[in-house]
Amino acid sequence: MIDPTNVASATDPSTAYDGGAARPILTVVASSGSLSTSAATAIAAAPGLRTKIIGLNIVCTAWAAEGTLQLRDGAGGSGIFVIARFPTPGVGARVAFDIGGKMFCQSSVNTLVEIFYNVASGTFTYNIIYYQAP
């Protein structure tokens, strides 16, 4: 978890303090490609570390059916965060989520994070802010 006093983030917003060490805050910006009851890797696994997500911004860029977008723990893993339900019409719908720099979900150790859409077919552009720590 990021230092709850936020002293560190006030002096260096690119660093989270977790597990007794400074961890760089990273951002992945990508497109999911077309997801049709399928997933795409959003964040690669890091040996011995968990991925801790502190913010996201997602836009639906192509859409065919109403469905729910979520982050999953590993390839085909369980859901760790339900992002949003994209209703009719979904194109242009935007979801942004953060809780002031605090972690709101995390993966298991040595596990990638997937973005998953539960129906046919949606494409999403996403920006996920995270860090990796034990």
ZADO-1210 file (C-alpha; in nm, 4 decimals, padded with zeros to 6 digits):
<atoms>
<atom x="00.0000" y="00.0000" z="00.0000" code="MET" pos="1"/>
<atom x="00.1231" y="00.3530" z="-00.0675" code="ILE" pos="2"/>
<atom x="00.2510" y="00.5339" z="00.2409" code="ASP" pos="3"/>
<atom x="-00.0764" y="00.6406" z="00.4111" code="PRO" pos="4"/>
<atom x="00.0695" y="00.9753" z="00.5171" code="THR" pos="5"/>
<atom x="00.1219" y="01.0631" z="00.1491" code="ASN" pos="6"/>
<atom x="00.4410" y="01.2434" z="00.2492" code="VAL" pos="7"/>
<atom x="00.6410" y="01.0481" z="-00.0054" code="ALA" pos="8"/>
<atom x="00.3922" y="01.1043" z="-00.2863" code="SER" pos="9"/>
<atom x="00.3845" y="01.4770" z="-00.2087" code="ALA" pos="10"/>
<atom x="00.7604" y="01.4997" z="-00.2620" code="THR" pos="11"/>
<atom x="00.7895" y="01.2426" z="-00.5404" code="ASP" pos="12"/>
<atom x="00.4632" y="01.1547" z="-00.7156" code="PRO" pos="13"/>
<atom x="00.6403" y="00.8967" z="-00.9335" code="SER" pos="14"/>
<atom x="00.7164" y="00.6688" z="-00.6367" code="THR" pos="15"/>
<atom x="00.5123" y="00.4459" z="-00.4076" code="ALA" pos="16"/>
<atom x="00.6552" y="00.3106" z="-00.0828" code="TYR" pos="17"/>
<atom x="00.5643" y="-00.0526" z="-00.0299" code="ASP" pos="18"/>
<atom x="00.7396" y="-00.3452" z="00.1356" code="GLY" pos="19"/>
<atom x="01.0022" y="-00.1144" z="00.2843" code="GLY" pos="20"/>
<atom x="01.1223" y="00.0166" z="-00.0504" code="ALA" pos="21"/>
<atom x="01.0500" y="00.2836" z="-00.3081" code="ALA" pos="22"/>
<atom x="00.8638" y="00.1426" z="-00.6093" code="ARG" pos="23"/>
<atom x="00.8289" y="00.3300" z="-00.9387" code="PRO" pos="24"/>
<atom x="00.4751" y="00.4138" z="-01.0433" code="ILE" pos="25"/>
<atom x="00.4209" y="00.2911" z="-01.3997" code="LEU" pos="26"/>
<atom x="00.1581" y="00.3481" z="-01.6667" code="THR" pos="27"/>
<atom x="00.0512" y="00.1200" z="-01.9478" code="VAL" pos="28"/>
<atom x="-00.1394" y="00.2746" z="-02.2392" code="VAL" pos="29"/>
<atom x="-00.2751" y="00.0302" z="-02.4954" code="ALA" pos="30"/>
<atom x="-00.5702" y="-00.0995" z="-02.6919" code="SER" pos="31"/>
<atom x="-00.7265" y="-00.4310" z="-02.6035" code="SER" pos="32"/>
<atom x="-00.7916" y="-00.5272" z="-02.9628" code="GLY" pos="33"/>
<atom x="-01.1312" y="-00.6830" z="-03.0238" code="SER" pos="34"/>
<atom x="-01.2453" y="-00.8771" z="-02.7174" code="LEU" pos="35"/>
<atom x="-01.5227" y="-01.1275" z="-02.7767" code="SER" pos="36"/>
<atom x="-01.5805" y="-01.3151" z="-02.4503" code="THR" pos="37"/>
<atom x="-01.2025" y="-01.3059" z="-02.4326" code="SER" pos="38"/>
<atom x="-00.9126" y="-01.1330" z="-02.2619" code="ALA" pos="39"/>
<atom x="-00.5891" y="-00.9541" z="-02.3409" code="ALA" pos="40"/>
<atom x="-00.2826" y="-00.9133" z="-02.1215" code="THR" pos="41"/>
<atom x="-00.2835" y="-00.5604" z="-01.9806" code="ALA" pos="42"/>
<atom x="00.0190" y="-00.5823" z="-01.7466" code="ILE" pos="43"/>
<atom x="00.2932" y="-00.8454" z="-01.7538" code="ALA" pos="44"/>
<atom x="00.3844" y="-01.0419" z="-01.4421" code="ALA" pos="45"/>
<atom x="00.6929" y="-00.9457" z="-01.2440" code="ALA" pos="46"/>
<atom x="00.8949" y="-01.2220" z="-01.0708" code="PRO" pos="47"/>
<atom x="00.8218" y="-01.2302" z="-00.6969" code="GLY" pos="48"/>
<atom x="00.5921" y="-00.9255" z="-00.7116" code="LEU" pos="49"/>
<atom x="00.2229" y="-00.8382" z="-00.7201" code="ARG" pos="50"/>
<atom x="00.0800" y="-00.5741" z="-00.9522" code="THR" pos="51"/>
<atom x="-00.0988" y="-00.3083" z="-00.7464" code="LYS" pos="52"/>
<atom x="-00.3366" y="-00.0886" z="-00.9436" code="ILE" pos="53"/>
<atom x="-00.3926" y="00.2696" z="-00.8334" code="ILE" pos="54"/>
<atom x="-00.5767" y="00.4230" z="-01.1293" code="GLY" pos="55"/>
<atom x="-00.7373" y="00.3543" z="-01.4652" code="LEU" pos="56"/>
<atom x="-00.8992" y="00.5344" z="-01.7545" code="ASN" pos="57"/>
<atom x="-01.0794" y="00.3306" z="-02.0195" code="ILE" pos="58"/>
<atom x="-01.2659" y="00.4296" z="-02.3359" code="VAL" pos="59"/>
<atom x="-01.4803" y="00.1975" z="-02.5469" code="CYS" pos="60"/>
<atom x="-01.3712" y="00.2441" z="-02.9113" code="THR" pos="61"/>
<atom x="-01.5730" y="-00.0317" z="-03.0842" code="ALA" pos="62"/>
<atom x="-01.8749" y="-00.2136" z="-02.9580" code="TRP" pos="63"/>
<atom x="-02.1303" y="-00.4750" z="-03.0652" code="ALA" pos="64"/>
<atom x="-02.3107" y="-00.5850" z="-02.7482" code="ALA" pos="65"/>
<atom x="-02.3735" y="-00.4737" z="-02.3910" code="GLU" pos="66"/>
<atom x="-02.1327" y="-00.6328" z="-02.1482" code="GLY" pos="67"/>
<atom x="-01.9061" y="-00.6002" z="-01.8469" code="THR" pos="68"/>
<atom x="-01.5365" y="-00.5179" z="-01.8582" code="LEU" pos="69"/>
<atom x="-01.3119" y="-00.6385" z="-01.5776" code="GLN" pos="70"/>
<atom x="-00.9525" y="-00.6899" z="-01.4701" code="LEU" pos="71"/>
<atom x="-00.8555" y="-01.0499" z="-01.3992" code="ARG" pos="72"/>
<atom x="-00.5843" y="-01.2132" z="-01.1918" code="ASP" pos="73"/>
<atom x="-00.3799" y="-01.4105" z="-01.4425" code="GLY" pos="74"/>
<atom x="-00.4616" y="-01.5746" z="-01.7736" code="ALA" pos="75"/>
<atom x="-00.8200" y="-01.6943" z="-01.7382" code="GLY" pos="76"/>
<atom x="-00.8088" y="-01.6084" z="-01.3683" code="GLY" pos="77"/>
<atom x="-01.0707" y="-01.4720" z="-01.1350" code="SER" pos="78"/>
<atom x="-01.1896" y="-01.1130" z="-01.1500" code="GLY" pos="79"/>
<atom x="-01.0044" y="-00.8674" z="-00.9272" code="ILE" pos="80"/>
<atom x="-01.1944" y="-00.5513" z="-01.0301" code="PHE" pos="81"/>
<atom x="-01.5173" y="-00.4971" z="-01.2239" code="VAL" pos="82"/>
<atom x="-01.4508" y="-00.1851" z="-01.4293" code="ILE" pos="83"/>
<atom x="-01.7926" y="-00.1106" z="-01.5771" code="ALA" pos="84"/>
<atom x="-02.0973" y="-00.2336" z="-01.7593" code="ARG" pos="85"/>
<atom x="-02.1042" y="-00.0839" z="-02.1080" code="PHE" pos="86"/>
<atom x="-02.4695" y="-00.0348" z="-02.2131" code="PRO" pos="87"/>
<atom x="-02.6214" y="00.0456" z="-02.5520" code="THR" pos="88"/>
<atom x="-02.4465" y="00.2188" z="-02.7272" code="PRO" pos="89"/>
<atom x="-02.1041" y="00.1617" z="-02.5785" code="GLY" pos="90"/>
<atom x="-01.8788" y="00.3512" z="-02.8210" code="VAL" pos="91"/>
<atom x="-01.7378" y="00.6628" z="-02.6614" code="GLY" pos="92"/>
<atom x="-01.8255" y="00.5541" z="-02.3077" code="ALA" pos="93"/>
<atom x="-01.5455" y="00.6443" z="-02.0673" code="ARG" pos="94"/>
<atom x="-01.4632" y="00.5074" z="-01.7232" code="VAL" pos="95"/>
<atom x="-01.2038" y="00.6625" z="-01.4919" code="ALA" pos="96"/>
<atom x="-01.1297" y="00.5372" z="-01.1425" code="PHE" pos="97"/>
<atom x="-00.8841" y="00.6235" z="-00.8681" code="ASP" pos="98"/>
<atom x="-00.9002" y="00.6732" z="-00.4927" code="ILE" pos="99"/>
<atom x="-00.6369" y="00.9379" z="-00.4427" code="GLY" pos="100"/>
<atom x="-00.3277" y="00.7321" z="-00.5190" code="GLY" pos="101"/>
<atom x="-00.4251" y="00.4360" z="-00.3000" code="LYS" pos="102"/>
<atom x="-00.4234" y="00.0795" z="-00.4281" code="MET" pos="103"/>
<atom x="-00.7721" y="-00.0537" z="-00.5081" code="PHE" pos="104"/>
<atom x="-00.6881" y="-00.3990" z="-00.6455" code="CYS" pos="105"/>
<atom x="-00.3882" y="-00.6274" z="-00.6854" code="GLN" pos="106"/>
<atom x="-00.2815" y="-00.9428" z="-00.8616" code="SER" pos="107"/>
<atom x="-00.1327" y="-01.2523" z="-00.7055" code="SER" pos="108"/>
<atom x="00.2475" y="-01.2905" z="-00.6905" code="VAL" pos="109"/>
<atom x="00.4090" y="-01.3709" z="-01.0298" code="ASN" pos="110"/>
<atom x="00.0759" y="-01.3160" z="-01.2101" code="THR" pos="111"/>
<atom x="-00.0137" y="-01.1008" z="-01.5095" code="LEU" pos="112"/>
<atom x="-00.3237" y="-00.8786" z="-01.5183" code="VAL" pos="113"/>
<atom x="-00.5788" y="-00.9301" z="-01.7956" code="GLU" pos="114"/>
<atom x="-00.8538" y="-00.7059" z="-01.9275" code="ILE" pos="115"/>
<atom x="-01.1650" y="-00.9136" z="-02.0058" code="PHE" pos="116"/>
<atom x="-01.4962" y="-00.8351" z="-02.1806" code="TYR" pos="117"/>
<atom x="-01.7695" y="-01.0901" z="-02.1167" code="ASN" pos="118"/>
<atom x="-01.9687" y="-01.0691" z="-02.4423" code="VAL" pos="119"/>
<atom x="-01.9103" y="-01.0312" z="-02.8158" code="ALA" pos="120"/>
<atom x="-01.7458" y="-00.7853" z="-02.9125" code="SER" pos="121"/>
<atom x="-01.5757" y="-00.4769" z="-02.7715" code="GLY" pos="122"/>
<atom x="-01.2519" y="-00.2868" z="-02.8187" code="THR" pos="123"/>
<atom x="-01.1138" y="-00.0625" z="-02.5456" code="PHE" pos="124"/>
<atom x="-00.8305" y="00.1852" z="-02.5161" code="THR" pos="125"/>
<atom x="-00.6934" y="00.1873" z="-02.1637" code="TYR" pos="126"/>
<atom x="-00.4490" y="00.3670" z="-01.9402" code="ASN" pos="127"/>
<atom x="-00.3691" y="00.1770" z="-01.6185" code="ILE" pos="128"/>
<atom x="-00.1524" y="00.3270" z="-01.3428" code="ILE" pos="129"/>
<atom x="00.0184" y="00.0733" z="-01.1187" code="TYR" pos="130"/>
<atom x="00.3280" y="-00.0332" z="-00.9330" code="TYR" pos="131"/>
<atom x="00.4748" y="-00.3755" z="-00.8532" code="GLN" pos="132"/>
<atom x="00.5773" y="-00.4817" z="-00.5026" code="ALA" pos="133"/>
<atom x="00.5747" y="-00.7888" z="-00.2764" code="PRO" pos="134"/>
</atoms>
